[in-house]
Amino acid sequence: MKRFTVNPMATLEYDWWWGKRVNDNIPISSQENTRPIEEHLQ
C-alpha cells in the first residue's frame, strides 16, 4: 500500500490541476469574467 501514499505537495498540485481542468470546462460566457484574473496570476 505504500506506493499509493501521496505526499501533501503532490496532493496540492493535483487539486490545482484538477481545479484548472474544471475551470477549462466552464462555458466561454463564464470564462470571459475569469480570464483577466487568470492572466493577472500568470
C-alpha positions in Angstrom: 0.0 0.0 0.0 3.0 2.3 0.4 3.2 3.1 -3.3 -0.2 4.6 -3.1 0.9 7.1 -0.4 0.8 10.7 -1.7 2.8 13.5 -0.1 0.9 16.8 0.7 2.6 18.8 -2.1 1.6 16.3 -4.8 -1.9 16.4 -3.5 -2.0 20.2 -3.6 -0.6 20.1 -7.2 -3.2 17.6 -8.2 -6.0 19.6 -6.6 -4.8 22.7 -8.5 -4.5 20.7 -11.8 -8.0 19.3 -11.3 -9.4 22.7 -10.5 -7.8 24.1 -13.6 -9.4 21.4 -15.7 -12.8 22.1 -14.2 -12.3 25.8 -15.0 -11.4 25.0 -18.6 -14.8 23.2 -18.9 -16.7 26.4 -18.0 -18.7 27.8 -20.9 -17.0 30.7 -22.8 -19.5 33.2 -21.5 -18.4 32.4 -17.9 -14.7 32.3 -18.9 -14.8 35.9 -20.1 -15.2 37.0 -16.5 -12.4 34.8 -15.2 -9.8 35.3 -18.0 -8.5 38.7 -16.7 -7.9 37.1 -13.3 -6.0 34.2 -14.8 -3.9 36.5 -17.0 -3.1 38.5 -13.9 -1.9 35.4 -12.0 0.4 34.5 -14.9 
